[in-house]
């Protein structure tokens, strides 16, 4: 297992930098979730390989992934919410750097 995952699509390839979602059963060895619960593995498309395949980088653990598992293209890049709390953290770092 590792952070690089190759994925094959039957039809259209997802765009570079798109987020792909893999539904996986949690609770395997080394997993922190209780047995039987579900978690998503998030992949980011890094390269088109040809032959309907893409190379991706995993954003979380790939432990327990299996061949032929369904992968869904989110249709957009990975995104994070931005709000007051996130912006406040940035201000703390800037104030410490200038000290």
N, C-alpha and C positions, 0 to 999 in steps of 0.2 A: 504494500500500500504506500501511497505517497501523494504529494500535492498535485501531480499532473494526471489528468484523466482524459483519455480519448473517447469521443462519443460519435456514433454513426447515426445519421438521420435518413429516413426513407425518401423524404421530399426535399424541400428548400432548407438550406443551411442557415443557421442564425447569424446575425451580423457580428462582426468583431466587437468585443467588449460587452456583448449581451450577457445577462444573467440567465443561467439555466438552473432549474430546480429538479432535484432528485428526491423523491419520497422514499424513505428507508425505514425499516423497522429498527427501533433502538433496542437497547437491552442486551446487546451482544457483549462479549468480553471487552473490557476496557471502556465501555460506554457509561456515561454518568446518568442517563435517563433510566427510569424503571423499565423492567422487561415488558414488552408488548406496546410501549408508547411509540409514537411516531416523531420523527424529526426530519427536516429538510437539509440536504447537503446542497450548498450553493456553489455553483461553478461559474467562472467567467471565461468566455471564449477568447482565446489568445491567438489562434492561428487556424486557417483553413488548410487542411491537409490534402484535399482532393479525395475522390472516391466517396463522396457524401460524408466525410469525417471531419471533425474539428478537434483541436487540442485545447484543453481547458486547464485552468488553475483552480483548485479547490480552495474555498474560503474557510472551510472547517474540516474536521476529520473525515477521511474517506474509509475509515475502518468499517468493514462489513459490507462495502459495496460489492455487488455481484454483476456479472455479465448479463445482458438482456434486461436490465432494470430500466423502466420507463424514465425518460428525461424530458422535461417540458421547457421550451423556450419561453422566457418571460416576455420577450418582445422589447425589452429595454435594458439599459445598463444597470448595474447595481446602484442603488441610491440609498441615502440615509436622510431621515428627517432633520430639518434644521429649525431651531427655535431658540427661545430666550436662554434656556439652560445650556445648550451647546455653545452659543455665542458667549455666555458667561465664562465657560471653561477657557475659551480662547483668551479672554481678557486676563485671567489669572496667569496664564503662561507668559503673556506679553509683559505683565507687570514684574514677574520674577526675572525675566531676561534683562530688563532694563535696570535692575537693582545692582 
